[in-house]
Amino acid sequence: MGKVFVLAVERSGENLGLEIMANAVAAGLDLQWSGVVGSRLQAAGVRNIADGEVLVVIGLIEVLRHYGALRRLYHRVVAHLKKEKPLCVILIDHPAFNLRIAKAAKALGIRVLYVVGPQIWAWRGQRIHQIKQIVDQMLVLFPFEVPIYAKAGVPVQLLAHPLLEQTAAAPNRLTARAALGLTSDQPVIALLPGSRRGELEKLSRRYAETAVLLRKQMPHLQIIVALARAELAPTWNQHWQRGAGPEDAVLVSAQTRTVLAAADVVLVASGTATLETALMARPAVVVYVLNALTYAFARRLVKTPFVAMPNILLKEAVYPEFLQKDFTPDRVAATLLSLFGEAGQDQLRRLQRLRDLLQGDSPESLQQVLRKMFT
């Protein structure tokens, strides 16, 4: 039985890890899995060797504050690789950390499969040279990434984005509202504040203040909040109350797709959830707030005009983006209100091309790659 190590701690990364595991089974591979993973991959049979929560910090300042914990996690992983000697490590996202793990694994003679690589198309493009030296196979989600890696001589495969299948299987609006205890005949706004505690700390109060303004204009508006994990609820509630958010807002955990299915309009933090929202065909506004120093640093390096992946893929600002100081409750509330009308329908027309852009290579070709990496 071959050994494989996987590192994936966030919801979107776990989705990809589960997809790879399913394709490994379809390829007839008998494997023993270990890693630094979240609860769903643990439930799927991956033996977790360490708490990876520190990896969800975002931003230069936050990373510096958690440097000691990140260093300890790195040494824990490397020690595990030395002891267990897996055939392959699967590294999903988190490039600053995972590229170091890739370098260590390569030095130990372990194959490296990198999924959702660094956003070299947006910033720090010079990383491609390092990737060529330490990564055996890239699996990417967006078609514009393939020629970048292929030109550099890095083996690359395009995955069908897992959200295509997952969003297609979502319940319809009436079923979703019934499941969430919402009435069928009143408007619904979904609030998606991100999957990281730091995101909630920066966004929740502004979400609350925005919701207050929306409720003044739409007294019958139903408000539902989708948290990625139940343990984020205390952080959310603390900041929601500071912003005097409506007390009747419905708070649910780990039901993002059902919440999106129930919604008419969405307020979503920049990240994978923007793409999920778009594939569910929901009008939306995208917001985000970083530490001021981190944002100033990123602005100097980032080459793309947008932050939301639907906008990047479609090469236009389909979803309005309100970042940093531009995220003011009055501006965002006014834009959200317009989406309950014709502006929302216009967004949906412009989003129709999106699914065609995310079709990947065949499952058979992915399984062939896994056989090469895991045997």
N, C-alpha and C positions, 0 to 999 in steps of 0.2 A: 504493500500500500504506500503510494507516494505521499509526501508531505508538502503542503502549501501554506504559506503565511499570507494573510490579508490584513490590510490596514484601511478601515473605513468606519468613521464614527458618526457622521451626520446622516440625516434621513436620505438625502439624494445619493450619497456615497453608498449607503446600505442597499438602496434600490439596485445600483449597478453591481454590487457584490452578489446579491441574490440572483441577478440575471446571469452572471458568470458561473455561479455554482450550478444553476439549472442547466446551463449549456455543457458544463463539465460532465454532469450526469448523462445528458443526451449523447455526449461523445463516448460514453462507455468507460469513463475514468473512475477508478476507485481511489479516493483521496482522503487523507487525514488533514483536517483544517485547524489552524490556530491563527491567532492574530490579536490586534487591538481593534475591537469592533463594538458596535452598539447592540442594543437588546435584540433586534430582529435577526441579525446574523448569528448571535448567540443561540437564539431559538432554532435557527436552521442547522445548528450543529458545529459552529465554530467555537473552539475553546479560547476564551478571552484570557490574555496574560497580563493585562494592565488596564487601568482606567485611562481612557483617551480624551476625557472631557477638556483637558487643557488645550487640545488641538483646535477647539472651536473658538478660541479667542481670535479677534480680528483687529488688524491695525498695528502699526509700528510701535506705538507706545504700550499697547496692551501686551504685545509679544515680549517687549523688554521687561515688563513687570513679572511675566511668568517664565522668564528665561531659565531659572533654576529647575522648575517642574518639567519644562520641555527637555532640558539636558538629561534629567534623570530618566525620563521616558525613552529618550534616544538610547541611552546605555542599557536600559532594560531590554529594549528590542534587539539590539546588537548581541547582547549576551544570549538571548533566546535563539537567535539565528546561528550563533556559533555552536550552541549545544544541540539543537535539533537538526541543523543542516537540511532545510527544506529544498525541494527541487526548484522552487520559484517563490518570489515574493510578488504579491499583487498590491500595488500602491495606488490608492484612489484619492485624487485631489491633494490638498495641503502641500504645495510644492516646496515651500521653504524647509519643511521638515522632511518630506518624503524624498527629496533629491539627496539629502544626506544619508537616508536609509538606503537608497539605491546605490550610492557610492560604496557604502559598507558592504552591502550584499554582493555587489560585483567583485569586490576584493576577496570575498569568501568563496567565490566561484558559484554563486547562486544566481539563477536567471532572474531578470527583472521585467515584469509586465506592468506598465504604467497606464492607468486609466484616467481620463480627464486630466491631461497634462497641464503644465503651466500655461497661462494665457500669453504665450509669446507673441501672438498676433496683436495683443493690446499693449504690452509693455515688456521690457527686459528681453528683447528678442535674441540677445547674445547667448541666452541659456541653451539655445539649440545645440551649440557646440558641446556643452557639458552633457546634454541628453544623449547625443550620439555616442559618447564614450561609455555611458553607464546604463543605458536602457536597451534591452533586447527587443522589445515590442511595445508600440504605442497602440492604445485603443482610444479613439476620439469620437466625439458626439456630433461635431459640426463639419459639414463638407468643406468649408473653406480652410480647415486645418490640415486636411490630407496632403495637398501639394506642398505645404511648408515643411512637413516632416519628410515626405518623399524626396524632395529636392536636396535635403541634407543627408540623405542616405539612411534614414531611420525607418525600419519596417513599421508600417502603419495600417491600421484597419479601421473602417468607419462602422461604428455600432449604430444600429437602429435605436433611436432614443427611447429608453424604457417608458417615458411619459406618453408616447404615442399609444401604446397598448393600454396603459393604466388609465389614461383619461377617457379612452374610448369605452372602457368598462364602467365608467361612473354612472350613478343613478340619474334618472331624469329629475327635473326641478321639483315636481310635486312629490315624488317619492322621497327626495332628499329633505324637503321641508317637513314632511311628516316624521321622518326619522329623527329630526333635530327639534321637534316640538314647535315649529314655526307655522304660522297661519299661511294658507296658500294664496290669499288674495291681497296681501299687503306687501309693499316693496321691502327688499332685503339688501343690506350692504354687508359684505364680508370684510373683516379686518385681518390681514395676515402680517404680523409684525416681525417675522424672521424666526430662525431656529436657534439663535445664540443668545445667551443671557445678556451679553453686552449690547446686542441690538435692542432688546426689550428695554434696557435701562435708558437708552438714548431716544427711543421712539414712542414708548407707551403713553407718556403724558401728552405728547402732541397728537397721538391718535385719539386720546380721550377728548381733548379740546376740539378737535375736528368733528368728532361724533356729536358733541354738544351743539355745534353750529348746524350740522345736518338735521338734527332732531328739531331744532327751532323752525327750519324751513319745511320739514316733512314730519309732522307730529306722529304719524303712524309708521314711520320707518322702523323696521326690525333690524337690530344690530347683532351680529354674531362674530365672535372672535375665534380664530383657529390657531391654537398653540401647537407646536410640533411635539412637545412632550409635557406630561402632567407636572413634572417638577419645575417647570417655568411659571406655573400659576402664581406662586407668591410674589415673584418679581413683577409680573404683569399687574396683579391686583394692587400692589403698593403704588405704582406709578399711575395707574388708571384712576385711583382714588384721589391722588394729588391733582390730577387734571379734572376732577369732578365729573368723570365719565358717567353716562347714564347707568343707573343701577340695574336696569332690566336687560342690559346687554347679556347675551347668552355666551358662555365661555365653554369651549370644548377642546379636547386634546386628541392628537393623532387621528383626526378626521378631516384633514384638509380638503380632500377630494369631494367629500360629501358636502362640506361647507361651500365650496366653489359651485357645486351643482345647484345648491339652493339659492345662490346669490343672483341679484340683478346687476350689481356693480361691486367692484373690489378695490380696496386700498391695500397695496402690497409692498412690502419691503423688497428692495433689489436683491436678487438671488434666483435660485432655481424656481422658486414659486412664481416668478413673473412668467416663465415659460409654461408652467402648469396652468396658470390662469389663462394665458393666450390659447393654449390647446383645448381648454374647456370652453372657449369662445365666450369670454366674459369681458365686458368693458372694464377698464382699470386705470388707476393712477399709480405710478411707482414713486416711492420715496426712499430716502436713506440719509443717515447722519453718521459721520465718522468723527473721531477725535480730530480737532482742528489741525494739529501738526501732521497727523497721518494723511489727512485730506490734501493739505498743501503739498506734501511730498508726492502723493499719488498723481495729483494734477500735472506735475512737471514731467511725469514719465508715461502716463497713459496716452495711447495714440488714437483710441476710438472716440467718436463724438457722442456715443451713448453708453449707458451702463446696463440697461435692461436688455436681456438676450433677444426677446422678440424684435426690439428696435434694431439691434445689431444685425440679426439675420435678414430682416426685411429692408435694412438700409434706409429707414425713415423713422421719425418719431411718432409711431402709432400710439404708444402709451406715453402721456406726458410724464416727465421726470422732474421731481422737486427734490433737490439735494441740498444738504447743509442748511444755510440760512434761508434758502428758497422754500424750504418746507415750513411754511407758516399755516396754521389752521384755517385762516380765512381764505387764502388762495387755494389750498387743496380742497376745502369744502365746496367752494364755488365751482371748481372743475368737476368734482364728483357729482354735484347736482346736475350739471349739464349732461352727464353720461346717462342719466335716466331717460334722456330724450334722444334727439336725432344724432347728437355727437357720439353717443354710444353705438348706435347703429352704423355710423361711419367707421368707427374703430373695427367693428366686426367684419365689415366688407374688406377692409385692408388686411385683416389677419387671415383671410381664407387661403393664402398661398403657403402658410407656415408649415402645414403638415407635409407637403411635398418636399420641403427642404430638409427634413429630418429622417428620411428613409435611409437605412444603412445597408451594409453588405449582407449577404444571406446568412442565416444561422449556420449553414453547413461550412461556410468559410470561417466563421468564428470558431466553430468546433475544431476545425483543422488547426487553427492557431493554438488553441488550448492543448491539443494533443502534442504539438511541438514543444510547448512551454512546460507541460506537466509530466512528460515521460522521458 
